[in-house]
């Protein structure tokens, strides 16, 4: 049987993406075959499609996408359609959500993942579209706030890009952990960020957060729109700057600041997400974590979804559906 998949064989604008048919993949003994109901388009995938950042081509391909990278899609939700003979973690028909990581491929009707991959049973109170949007942004926010910054009740947290796919979860999770949260976003997103629980908001189009006279225990830059050099002035002496982009530079800063007095940089990458997904699922099912979906496109319009993400103005998440909920 042939199924749909979106592929690209060269770096470039959204138009390099093509919808093709290919044979249904077969799971290996330790893999599950997932019938994908929904996936997303993230800013990271926009960069992968364009071959950016340049250092990332070591992973995705020097002059064009490696064969394993020719189908995008790192977040997904769907149903287990087949299981390998050694699989014990999942059953046929299980409704799952998860993260493909360095093995993207969710822009297709079916994809295989190891049973040890970042997969979990999806939240019972969400659609598949919502579940797909509840994977990478939420788990990344949790990784940085809990695991990197060791967030504590009563701390003051500044979230830059508070209306984005990571930022919307960062605001809510910081509040969940008992922090006082200030969100930085544009004018049109101020109300959304307040609704998510922010105690204070800063409109970056009219105000510079570094000139407010406030100091923070944690500055979480979820969109790469600032820098440690700029944010250091608003951090407490024992404060932490959390960057989600500029991995090479910020890893060097992490090492440098660890050896010095003053605020620290704590960079990193969250790849293993299974434990986080279980915790986040529980929060979602308890109505303690809101999923923000900006726009939804069918798979046939994945090019339009990439065009929209390329604008850099999405609120929360952009979802691509393969099966209507």
C-alpha angles and dihedrals in degrees: 000000000000122000136186125267135167113228139176128193100186138035118258148088123338090277091075088074116097132186110227140164123243138164118284108261119243120222120241118230093275097038138088125217111225124201098216115224098173142001135171143234112233132186087248090060091047086057093046090052090053095042092246139184094034093224088057090068087080084073105029099036136288102241100009139354116301114244091256090054099049094100115056128205121111100174121057148161127194147109131296103250099175138001134209119244093255097049115118103153098072139032133214110278096023111149107227143175126198157134126272094194113177090002101065119179110125092120086089139077091249135019136172125230133175114259086240092058123112095284134134139166106279123246109278094222097056136080118239089255091056092044092054089054092051098067121071103021094048096043092046091051090049092048094053099040099040105026102031104030099027089221116213135195114273096025120132114238128189116201115198111202092023094170097054131095093273096030097057089056093041091058092050097043093047088054090046089057091051101257130143104243132206116188125205116206143126126287096263092055101047094098093047092052091048090050089054089060107267112158091208136012133206121204102215091198091066106020139045109222091206090065099053095090092239125133126204139201091215131025110190113193103194097173107037094246096130139033141227090251091058097039097045091083091062096045124096116242090263094036128130130227113207117197123185096189136046091052098178096047095041094048087057090049089049090058094042097049092045088067095048138064119255135042118356133222114221113188129167147124131261111215105147105067108159096105091044092050092055091051092045091047089055091051092049093049089050089053089242096121125050121209114218116206116183103182137357126208132181116243090257088064098047088122089061090049090055091048090054094047090048089063089069094223105101120136111223111321141352112216131201116202126206097175124028113244 
